[in-house]
Amino acid sequence: MAAKNLRPGRNITTSAASTVATKRRALERSLDDILAAPTSCDLAQALQNKFRRARYQLLTFARWPGEVQATNNA
């Protein structure tokens, strides 16, 4: 799903704010689906928990276009 949304390496600063917001919401919904997916796999559960703890940081680049790189590697 991310392929249809904001992709790392693309300059989102040239996109309209409404476009970035729409795509960010779509990414958030995809993340909701991933975190809500039932699993009995311990590894998948551990990854879901890590994503839950880091949820706010995962889409920082979309909340602050041009100020934070998609890789968050400053």
A tleap script that builds the chain and sets N, CA, C and O, in Angstrom:
source leaprc.protein.ff14SB
mol = sequence {
  NMET ALA ALA LYS ASN LEU ARG PRO GLY ARG
  ASN ILE THR THR SER ALA ALA SER THR VAL
  ALA THR LYS ARG ARG ALA LEU GLU ARG SER
  LEU ASP ASP ILE LEU ALA ALA PRO THR SER
  CYS ASP LEU ALA GLN ALA LEU GLN ASN LYS
  PHE ARG ARG ALA ARG TYR GLN LEU LEU THR
  PHE ALA ARG TRP PRO GLY GLU VAL GLN ALA
  THR ASN ASN CALA
}
set mol.1.N position { 0.805 -1.195 0.000 }
set mol.1.CA position { 0.000 0.000 0.000 }
set mol.1.C position { 0.850 1.262 0.000 }
set mol.1.O position { 0.442 2.286 -0.548 }
set mol.2.N position { 2.006 1.196 0.600 }
set mol.2.CA position { 2.859 2.369 0.663 }
set mol.2.C position { 3.265 2.843 -0.726 }
set mol.2.O position { 3.545 4.027 -0.909 }
set mol.3.N position { 3.303 1.944 -1.709 }
set mol.3.CA position { 3.683 2.334 -3.059 }
set mol.3.C position { 2.722 3.375 -3.620 }
set mol.3.O position { 3.125 4.204 -4.436 }
set mol.4.N position { 1.472 3.349 -3.203 }
set mol.4.CA position { 0.490 4.316 -3.669 }
set mol.4.C position { 0.560 5.602 -2.864 }
set mol.4.O position { 0.017 6.626 -3.276 }
set mol.5.N position { 1.211 5.555 -1.745 }
set mol.5.CA position { 1.255 6.688 -0.842 }
set mol.5.C position { 2.584 7.413 -0.964 }
set mol.5.O position { 3.207 7.396 -2.025 }
set mol.6.N position { 3.007 8.030 0.085 }
set mol.6.CA position { 4.282 8.728 0.099 }
set mol.6.C position { 5.399 7.703 0.101 }
set mol.6.O position { 5.373 6.745 0.873 }
set mol.7.N position { 6.359 7.902 -0.747 }
set mol.7.CA position { 7.457 6.954 -0.847 }
set mol.7.C position { 8.755 7.641 -0.484 }
set mol.7.O position { 8.999 8.774 -0.900 }
set mol.8.N position { 9.602 6.958 0.297 }
set mol.8.CA position { 10.914 7.528 0.588 }
set mol.8.C position { 11.654 7.810 -0.721 }
set mol.8.O position { 11.561 7.043 -1.680 }
set mol.9.N position { 12.372 8.898 -0.741 }
set mol.9.CA position { 13.126 9.252 -1.930 }
set mol.9.C position { 12.402 10.238 -2.842 }
set mol.9.O position { 13.018 10.830 -3.727 }
set mol.10.N position { 11.120 10.413 -2.635 }
set mol.10.CA position { 10.377 11.400 -3.425 }
set mol.10.C position { 10.308 12.681 -2.623 }
set mol.10.O position { 10.229 12.649 -1.395 }
set mol.11.N position { 10.336 13.790 -3.303 }
set mol.11.CA position { 10.305 15.076 -2.631 }
set mol.11.C position { 8.857 15.478 -2.377 }
set mol.11.O position { 8.179 15.960 -3.285 }
set mol.12.N position { 8.383 15.287 -1.166 }
set mol.12.CA position { 6.984 15.603 -0.857 }
set mol.12.C position { 6.782 17.089 -0.616 }
set mol.12.O position { 5.650 17.544 -0.452 }
set mol.13.N position { 7.870 17.848 -0.594 }
set mol.13.CA position { 7.717 19.290 -0.394 }
set mol.13.C position { 7.105 19.961 -1.615 }
set mol.13.O position { 6.613 21.086 -1.517 }
set mol.14.N position { 7.126 19.294 -2.758 }
set mol.14.CA position { 6.533 19.879 -3.963 }
set mol.14.C position { 5.073 19.471 -4.142 }
set mol.14.O position { 4.401 19.965 -5.048 }
set mol.15.N position { 4.582 18.589 -3.304 }
set mol.15.CA position { 3.181 18.164 -3.374 }
set mol.15.C position { 2.306 19.146 -2.611 }
set mol.15.O position { 2.755 19.787 -1.661 }
set mol.16.N position { 1.070 19.255 -3.030 }
set mol.16.CA position { 0.120 20.114 -2.322 }
set mol.16.C position { -0.089 19.588 -0.911 }
set mol.16.O position { -0.060 18.379 -0.680 }
set mol.17.N position { -0.298 20.492 0.022 }
set mol.17.CA position { -0.495 20.098 1.429 }
set mol.17.C position { -1.660 19.129 1.562 }
set mol.17.O position { -1.600 18.195 2.361 }
set mol.18.N position { -2.708 19.339 0.796 }
set mol.18.CA position { -3.875 18.442 0.878 }
set mol.18.C position { -3.518 17.046 0.379 }
set mol.18.O position { -4.021 16.053 0.906 }
set mol.19.N position { -2.656 16.960 -0.627 }
set mol.19.CA position { -2.219 15.662 -1.143 }
set mol.19.C position { -1.397 14.925 -0.108 }
set mol.19.O position { -1.593 13.730 0.115 }
set mol.20.N position { -0.481 15.633 0.523 }
set mol.20.CA position { 0.355 15.027 1.564 }
set mol.20.C position { -0.525 14.559 2.716 }
set mol.20.O position { -0.325 13.460 3.233 }
set mol.21.N position { -1.489 15.367 3.126 }
set mol.21.CA position { -2.373 14.998 4.232 }
set mol.21.C position { -3.215 13.770 3.884 }
set mol.21.O position { -3.392 12.882 4.718 }
set mol.22.N position { -3.724 13.718 2.678 }
set mol.22.CA position { -4.527 12.563 2.239 }
set mol.22.C position { -3.690 11.297 2.243 }
set mol.22.O position { -4.135 10.252 2.717 }
set mol.23.N position { -2.483 11.389 1.717 }
set mol.23.CA position { -1.609 10.221 1.663 }
set mol.23.C position { -1.134 9.819 3.053 }
set mol.23.O position { -0.972 8.631 3.330 }
set mol.24.N position { -0.909 10.795 3.930 }
set mol.24.CA position { -0.525 10.477 5.308 }
set mol.24.C position { -1.642 9.711 6.013 }
set mol.24.O position { -1.384 8.737 6.719 }
set mol.25.N position { -2.875 10.152 5.821 }
set mol.25.CA position { -4.013 9.443 6.428 }
set mol.25.C position { -4.111 8.016 5.899 }
set mol.25.O position { -4.419 7.095 6.655 }
set mol.26.N position { -3.852 7.828 4.612 }
set mol.26.CA position { -3.879 6.483 4.037 }
set mol.26.C position { -2.781 5.613 4.656 }
set mol.26.O position { -3.010 4.437 4.940 }
set mol.27.N position { -1.600 6.180 4.864 }
set mol.27.CA position { -0.524 5.436 5.526 }
set mol.27.C position { -0.905 5.088 6.964 }
set mol.27.O position { -0.619 3.989 7.439 }
set mol.28.N position { -1.550 6.028 7.652 }
set mol.28.CA position { -1.982 5.764 9.029 }
set mol.28.C position { -3.012 4.640 9.075 }
set mol.28.O position { -2.988 3.812 9.985 }
set mol.29.N position { -3.913 4.607 8.100 }
set mol.29.CA position { -4.898 3.513 8.045 }
set mol.29.C position { -4.208 2.176 7.768 }
set mol.29.O position { -4.569 1.152 8.347 }
set mol.30.N position { -3.216 2.196 6.882 }
set mol.30.CA position { -2.461 0.964 6.616 }
set mol.30.C position { -1.746 0.491 7.868 }
set mol.30.O position { -1.724 -0.704 8.166 }
set mol.31.N position { -1.165 1.422 8.597 }
set mol.31.CA position { -0.497 1.080 9.846 }
set mol.31.C position { -1.499 0.527 10.858 }
set mol.31.O position { -1.192 -0.430 11.569 }
set mol.32.N position { -2.685 1.114 10.930 }
set mol.32.CA position { -3.744 0.585 11.803 }
set mol.32.C position { -4.042 -0.873 11.467 }
set mol.32.O position { -4.180 -1.710 12.360 }
set mol.33.N position { -4.139 -1.168 10.177 }
set mol.33.CA position { -4.424 -2.542 9.734 }
set mol.33.C position { -3.314 -3.498 10.160 }
set mol.33.O position { -3.582 -4.602 10.632 }
set mol.34.N position { -2.076 -3.067 9.990 }
set mol.34.CA position { -0.942 -3.911 10.385 }
set mol.34.C position { -0.970 -4.177 11.884 }
set mol.34.O position { -0.765 -5.310 12.321 }
set mol.35.N position { -1.220 -3.146 12.664 }
set mol.35.CA position { -1.209 -3.305 14.122 }
set mol.35.C position { -2.410 -4.084 14.639 }
set mol.35.O position { -2.349 -4.678 15.716 }
set mol.36.N position { -3.492 -4.086 13.886 }
set mol.36.CA position { -4.697 -4.802 14.318 }
set mol.36.C position { -4.735 -6.242 13.817 }
set mol.36.O position { -5.593 -7.020 14.233 }
set mol.37.N position { -3.823 -6.598 12.938 }
set mol.37.CA position { -3.830 -7.950 12.359 }
set mol.37.C position { -3.569 -8.996 13.433 }
set mol.37.O position { -2.565 -8.922 14.141 }
set mol.38.N position { -4.454 -9.957 13.556 }
set mol.38.CA position { -4.225 -11.008 14.546 }
set mol.38.C position { -3.076 -11.918 14.101 }
set mol.38.O position { -2.939 -12.239 12.920 }
set mol.39.N position { -2.272 -12.315 15.057 }
set mol.39.CA position { -1.169 -13.220 14.742 }
set mol.39.C position { -0.837 -14.061 15.969 }
set mol.39.O position { -0.948 -13.607 17.107 }
set mol.40.N position { -0.434 -15.277 15.710 }
set mol.40.CA position { 0.004 -16.142 16.805 }
set mol.40.C position { 1.527 -16.288 16.784 }
set mol.40.O position { 2.104 -16.997 17.608 }
set mol.41.N position { 2.165 -15.611 15.834 }
set mol.41.CA position { 3.617 -15.670 15.692 }
set mol.41.C position { 4.265 -14.706 16.685 }
set mol.41.O position { 3.953 -13.516 16.698 }
set mol.42.N position { 5.157 -15.222 17.507 }
set mol.42.CA position { 5.825 -14.385 18.505 }
set mol.42.C position { 6.618 -13.251 17.869 }
set mol.42.O position { 6.622 -12.133 18.386 }
set mol.43.N position { 7.289 -13.525 16.751 }
set mol.43.CA position { 8.070 -12.491 16.077 }
set mol.43.C position { 7.160 -11.382 15.552 }
set mol.43.O position { 7.462 -10.201 15.725 }
set mol.44.N position { 6.063 -11.746 14.920 }
set mol.44.CA position { 5.118 -10.755 14.401 }
set mol.44.C position { 4.533 -9.926 15.534 }
set mol.44.O position { 4.370 -8.714 15.391 }
set mol.45.N position { 4.217 -10.558 16.657 }
set mol.45.CA position { 3.694 -9.828 17.812 }
set mol.45.C position { 4.727 -8.844 18.345 }
set mol.45.O position { 4.389 -7.719 18.714 }
set mol.46.N position { 5.989 -9.271 18.383 }
set mol.46.CA position { 7.058 -8.393 18.861 }
set mol.46.C position { 7.219 -7.185 17.928 }
set mol.46.O position { 7.411 -6.059 18.386 }
set mol.47.N position { 7.140 -7.432 16.625 }
set mol.47.CA position { 7.238 -6.334 15.668 }
set mol.47.C position { 6.048 -5.385 15.775 }
set mol.47.O position { 6.213 -4.166 15.711 }
set mol.48.N position { 4.861 -5.940 15.936 }
set mol.48.CA position { 3.687 -5.090 16.122 }
set mol.48.C position { 3.861 -4.216 17.359 }
set mol.48.O position { 3.537 -3.029 17.331 }
set mol.49.N position { 4.367 -4.790 18.434 }
set mol.49.CA position { 4.575 -4.014 19.658 }
set mol.49.C position { 5.604 -2.914 19.463 }
set mol.49.O position { 5.430 -1.811 19.981 }
set mol.50.N position { 6.682 -3.194 18.719 }
set mol.50.CA position { 7.683 -2.160 18.435 }
set mol.50.C position { 7.060 -1.036 17.608 }
set mol.50.O position { 7.307 0.142 17.865 }
set mol.51.N position { 6.257 -1.404 16.624 }
set mol.51.CA position { 5.586 -0.390 15.812 }
set mol.51.C position { 4.628 0.436 16.661 }
set mol.51.O position { 4.526 1.649 16.481 }
set mol.52.N position { 3.929 -0.212 17.582 }
set mol.52.CA position { 3.010 0.532 18.464 }
set mol.52.C position { 3.769 1.555 19.303 }
set mol.52.O position { 3.334 2.697 19.452 }
set mol.53.N position { 4.907 1.132 19.848 }
set mol.53.CA position { 5.696 2.052 20.681 }
set mol.53.C position { 6.280 3.208 19.865 }
set mol.53.O position { 6.440 4.313 20.385 }
set mol.54.N position { 6.595 2.965 18.605 }
set mol.54.CA position { 7.228 3.980 17.761 }
set mol.54.C position { 6.241 4.635 16.795 }
set mol.54.O position { 6.645 5.387 15.908 }
set mol.55.N position { 4.978 4.356 16.962 }
set mol.55.CA position { 3.963 4.806 16.015 }
set mol.55.C position { 4.072 6.298 15.681 }
set mol.55.O position { 4.013 6.675 14.511 }
set mol.56.N position { 4.225 7.124 16.674 }
set mol.56.CA position { 4.252 8.567 16.427 }
set mol.56.C position { 5.446 8.960 15.552 }
set mol.56.O position { 5.337 9.869 14.730 }
set mol.57.N position { 6.568 8.289 15.724 }
set mol.57.CA position { 7.770 8.633 14.963 }
set mol.57.C position { 7.747 8.088 13.536 }
set mol.57.O position { 8.442 8.625 12.673 }
set mol.58.N position { 6.976 7.048 13.263 }
set mol.58.CA position { 7.025 6.382 11.965 }
set mol.58.C position { 6.669 7.293 10.787 }
set mol.58.O position { 7.257 7.168 9.713 }
set mol.59.N position { 5.742 8.179 10.973 }
set mol.59.CA position { 5.295 9.037 9.872 }
set mol.59.C position { 5.659 10.507 10.089 }
set mol.59.O position { 5.004 11.404 9.559 }
set mol.60.N position { 6.697 10.737 10.864 }
set mol.60.CA position { 7.137 12.105 11.133 }
set mol.60.C position { 7.424 12.851 9.842 }
set mol.60.O position { 7.084 14.028 9.723 }
set mol.61.N position { 8.043 12.186 8.872 }
set mol.61.CA position { 8.383 12.836 7.604 }
set mol.61.C position { 7.144 13.358 6.883 }
set mol.61.O position { 7.230 14.335 6.138 }
set mol.62.N position { 5.995 12.722 7.093 }
set mol.62.CA position { 4.764 13.160 6.432 }
set mol.62.C position { 4.091 14.289 7.206 }
set mol.62.O position { 3.363 15.096 6.628 }
set mol.63.N position { 4.333 14.346 8.513 }
set mol.63.CA position { 3.764 15.439 9.308 }
set mol.63.C position { 4.538 16.732 9.110 }
set mol.63.O position { 3.977 17.821 9.228 }
set mol.64.N position { 5.812 16.614 8.813 }
set mol.64.CA position { 6.692 17.781 8.664 }
set mol.64.C position { 7.431 17.704 7.323 }
set mol.64.O position { 8.654 17.564 7.313 }
set mol.65.N position { 6.720 17.791 6.191 }
set mol.65.CA position { 7.357 17.664 4.878 }
set mol.65.C position { 8.490 18.673 4.691 }
set mol.65.O position { 8.334 19.868 4.943 }
set mol.66.N position { 9.610 18.163 4.252 }
set mol.66.CA position { 10.757 19.015 3.992 }
set mol.66.C position { 11.627 19.287 5.196 }
set mol.66.O position { 12.775 19.706 5.045 }
set mol.67.N position { 11.108 19.057 6.391 }
set mol.67.CA position { 11.877 19.311 7.608 }
set mol.67.C position { 12.521 18.041 8.147 }
set mol.67.O position { 13.546 18.105 8.826 }
set mol.68.N position { 11.932 16.897 7.852 }
set mol.68.CA position { 12.451 15.613 8.305 }
set mol.68.C position { 12.505 14.681 7.103 }
set mol.68.O position { 11.520 14.537 6.380 }
set mol.69.N position { 13.640 14.056 6.891 }
set mol.69.CA position { 13.773 13.109 5.795 }
set mol.69.C position { 12.964 11.842 6.092 }
set mol.69.O position { 12.734 11.507 7.254 }
set mol.70.N position { 12.537 11.148 5.050 }
set mol.70.CA position { 11.750 9.926 5.223 }
set mol.70.C position { 12.525 8.857 5.989 }
set mol.70.O position { 11.921 8.006 6.641 }
set mol.71.N position { 13.845 8.892 5.919 }
set mol.71.CA position { 14.663 7.911 6.634 }
set mol.71.C position { 14.860 8.292 8.096 }
set mol.71.O position { 15.288 7.464 8.901 }
set mol.72.N position { 14.550 9.540 8.446 }
set mol.72.CA position { 14.749 10.070 9.798 }
set mol.72.C position { 16.194 9.935 10.262 }
set mol.72.O position { 16.471 9.957 11.461 }
set mol.73.N position { 17.108 9.797 9.317 }
set mol.73.CA position { 18.527 9.695 9.656 }
set mol.73.C position { 19.165 11.067 9.555 }
set mol.73.O position { 19.600 11.483 8.481 }
set mol.74.N position { 19.218 11.752 10.656 }
set mol.74.CA position { 19.813 13.093 10.647 }
set mol.74.C position { 21.266 13.022 11.063 }
set mol.74.O position { 21.943 14.048 11.119 }
savepdb mol mol.pdb
quit
